[in-house]
């Protein structure tokens, strides 16, 4: 004969409901795990922090001074370039005062005149002048504003080999350098890229 199970009493029912609620809260507070049980890339505010060390380099004067609108800047104070240097039609200075007239393929004059291959201002679309770290973050993953680089690998490759990027760690004449080494910079870039290139205000971590 079928035996009807005993219905839980009110105290037991409340206890069961509490257990379910606690379990749900614990799951909601553990975003680092995917449905298959493997650790997933961090999302939300913790993921956005991954860009901080990258931004510390991109906003350093050695980088920022040439990612300007119409005129390069100089020194750690980012003062406007002396001699009234301007962008010009191609980012290489005015027709009568080209960047290459002073800036050679390497630092010269005992380092007082900095130099690296194809010395020039970053394209106007890649200007970071007046932008916040979050805005720069969004900008460098946008092919229309990062020099046409469509993948994170292309962004990292640019940071890895471009002579002007490398110059930031060899500026000469006692100029300051970014707070992390070039190798560490690439490692931080890679971690950020593998997390989906998250930026502040970009909770979906979409590219």
C-alpha positions as CSV (number, residue, x, y, z in Angstrom):
1,X,0.0,0.0,0.0
2,X,1.3,3.4,-1.0
3,X,2.4,5.4,2.0
4,X,2.1,9.1,1.7
5,X,5.3,10.9,2.9
6,X,5.1,13.0,5.9
7,X,4.7,16.7,5.0
8,X,7.4,18.9,6.6
9,X,6.4,20.9,9.6
10,X,6.6,24.7,9.4
11,X,10.0,25.0,11.2
12,X,11.5,22.3,8.8
13,X,10.0,24.1,5.8
14,X,11.5,27.4,6.9
15,X,14.9,25.7,7.4
16,X,14.8,24.2,3.8
17,X,13.9,27.6,2.3
18,X,16.8,29.3,4.2
19,X,19.2,26.6,2.8
20,X,18.1,27.3,-0.7
21,X,18.4,31.1,-0.3
22,X,21.9,30.7,1.2
23,X,23.0,28.5,-1.7
24,X,21.7,30.9,-4.3
25,X,23.5,33.8,-2.6
26,X,26.8,31.9,-2.5
27,X,26.5,31.1,-6.3
28,X,25.8,34.8,-7.1
29,X,28.9,35.9,-5.1
30,X,31.2,33.5,-7.0
31,X,31.6,35.0,-10.6
32,X,35.0,33.3,-11.2
33,X,33.5,30.0,-12.1
34,X,31.8,29.1,-15.4
35,X,29.0,26.6,-15.8
36,X,31.4,23.8,-16.5
37,X,33.2,24.2,-13.2
38,X,36.4,25.7,-14.8
39,X,37.7,29.1,-13.7
40,X,36.5,31.8,-16.1
41,X,38.0,35.2,-16.9
42,X,37.1,37.7,-14.3
43,X,34.3,40.1,-15.1
44,X,33.0,43.4,-13.6
45,X,35.2,45.8,-11.5
46,X,37.9,43.2,-10.9
47,X,38.3,42.7,-14.6
48,X,38.5,46.4,-15.3
49,X,41.4,46.6,-12.9
50,X,43.4,44.5,-15.3
51,X,43.8,47.6,-17.5
52,X,45.4,49.7,-14.7
53,X,49.0,48.6,-15.2
54,X,48.5,48.9,-19.0
55,X,47.1,52.4,-18.5
56,X,50.1,53.4,-16.3
57,X,52.3,52.9,-19.3
58,X,50.0,54.4,-21.9
59,X,49.5,57.6,-19.9
60,X,53.2,58.0,-19.0
61,X,54.6,61.1,-20.6
62,X,57.0,59.0,-22.8
63,X,53.9,57.7,-24.6
64,X,51.3,60.5,-24.0
65,X,53.6,63.3,-25.3
66,X,53.3,62.0,-28.8
67,X,49.7,60.9,-28.7
68,X,48.6,64.5,-28.9
69,X,46.2,66.4,-31.2
70,X,48.1,69.1,-33.0
71,X,51.4,69.5,-31.3
72,X,53.8,67.1,-29.4
73,X,54.6,67.7,-25.8
74,X,57.9,67.5,-23.9
75,X,59.2,66.5,-20.5
76,X,57.4,64.8,-17.6
77,X,55.3,67.9,-17.3
78,X,54.1,67.5,-20.9
79,X,54.7,71.1,-21.8
80,X,54.1,72.0,-25.5
81,X,57.1,71.3,-27.7
82,X,59.5,74.2,-28.1
83,X,60.3,75.7,-31.5
84,X,56.5,75.8,-32.1
85,X,56.6,72.3,-33.6
86,X,53.2,71.3,-35.0
87,X,51.6,68.1,-36.4
88,X,51.6,69.0,-40.0
89,X,49.8,67.2,-42.8
90,X,51.2,63.7,-42.0
91,X,52.0,63.9,-38.3
92,X,55.7,64.5,-39.1
93,X,55.8,68.2,-38.5
94,X,55.3,71.3,-40.7
95,X,56.7,71.3,-44.2
96,X,59.4,73.8,-43.0
97,X,60.1,72.0,-39.8
98,X,60.0,68.2,-40.1
99,X,60.5,66.0,-37.0
100,X,63.3,64.2,-38.8
101,X,65.3,67.4,-39.0
102,X,66.2,66.8,-35.3
103,X,65.0,63.4,-34.3
104,X,67.2,60.7,-35.9
105,X,66.8,56.9,-35.8
106,X,68.2,56.8,-32.2
107,X,68.9,59.1,-29.3
108,X,71.6,61.6,-30.3
109,X,73.6,64.5,-28.9
110,X,74.3,62.4,-25.7
111,X,70.7,61.6,-25.5
112,X,69.5,65.2,-25.3
113,X,67.7,64.8,-28.6
114,X,65.5,61.6,-28.4
115,X,65.2,59.5,-31.5
116,X,63.8,56.2,-32.9
117,X,62.8,54.9,-36.3
118,X,60.0,56.8,-38.1
119,X,59.7,59.5,-35.3
120,X,56.4,61.2,-35.6
121,X,53.1,62.0,-33.8
122,X,50.6,59.2,-33.4
123,X,47.8,59.5,-36.0
124,X,45.2,62.0,-35.0
125,X,42.6,59.2,-34.6
126,X,45.0,57.7,-31.9
127,X,45.3,60.9,-29.9
128,X,44.9,60.4,-26.2
129,X,45.1,64.1,-25.3
130,X,42.6,65.0,-22.6
131,X,41.2,61.4,-22.4
132,X,40.6,59.4,-19.3
133,X,42.2,55.9,-18.8
134,X,38.8,54.4,-19.5
135,X,38.4,56.3,-22.7
136,X,41.9,55.2,-23.8
137,X,41.0,51.6,-22.9
138,X,38.0,51.7,-25.3
139,X,40.0,53.5,-27.9
140,X,42.9,51.0,-28.2
141,X,40.5,48.1,-29.0
142,X,38.6,50.1,-31.6
143,X,40.1,49.4,-35.1
144,X,39.0,52.8,-36.2
145,X,40.9,54.5,-33.5
146,X,43.9,52.1,-32.9
147,X,45.6,52.2,-36.3
148,X,43.3,49.5,-37.9
149,X,44.3,46.7,-35.5
150,X,41.4,44.3,-35.5
151,X,42.5,41.8,-32.9
152,X,44.1,41.9,-29.4
153,X,47.1,40.0,-30.9
154,X,47.7,42.8,-33.4
155,X,47.5,45.4,-30.6
156,X,50.0,43.4,-28.5
157,X,52.3,43.0,-31.5
158,X,52.4,46.7,-32.0
159,X,53.3,47.2,-28.4
160,X,55.9,44.5,-28.7
161,X,57.9,45.6,-31.8
162,X,57.2,49.2,-32.7
163,X,60.4,51.3,-32.3
164,X,58.5,54.2,-30.9
165,X,56.9,52.1,-28.2
166,X,60.3,50.5,-27.3
167,X,61.9,53.9,-27.1
168,X,59.8,54.7,-24.0
169,X,62.1,52.3,-22.1
170,X,65.2,53.8,-23.7
171,X,64.5,57.6,-23.8
172,X,68.0,58.7,-23.0
173,X,69.3,61.8,-21.1
174,X,67.9,60.6,-17.7
175,X,64.3,60.8,-18.8
176,X,61.9,58.9,-16.7
177,X,60.5,55.6,-18.0
178,X,57.2,53.7,-17.3
179,X,56.9,52.1,-13.8
180,X,57.0,48.6,-15.2
181,X,59.4,47.0,-17.6
182,X,58.5,46.4,-21.3
183,X,58.3,42.6,-20.6
184,X,55.9,43.2,-17.7
185,X,53.9,45.6,-19.8
186,X,53.4,42.8,-22.5
187,X,52.5,40.3,-19.8
188,X,49.8,42.7,-18.4
189,X,48.5,43.4,-21.9
190,X,48.2,39.6,-22.5
191,X,46.3,39.1,-19.2
192,X,44.0,42.0,-20.1
193,X,43.4,40.7,-23.6
194,X,42.7,37.1,-22.5
195,X,40.0,38.5,-20.1
196,X,38.3,40.1,-23.1
197,X,39.9,43.5,-23.0
198,X,37.5,44.8,-20.4
199,X,37.2,48.6,-19.8
200,X,35.5,50.7,-17.1
201,X,31.9,50.9,-18.0
202,X,32.1,47.8,-20.1
203,X,30.6,45.2,-17.8
204,X,30.1,42.7,-20.6
205,X,33.9,42.6,-21.3
206,X,33.0,42.7,-25.0
207,X,35.8,43.5,-27.5
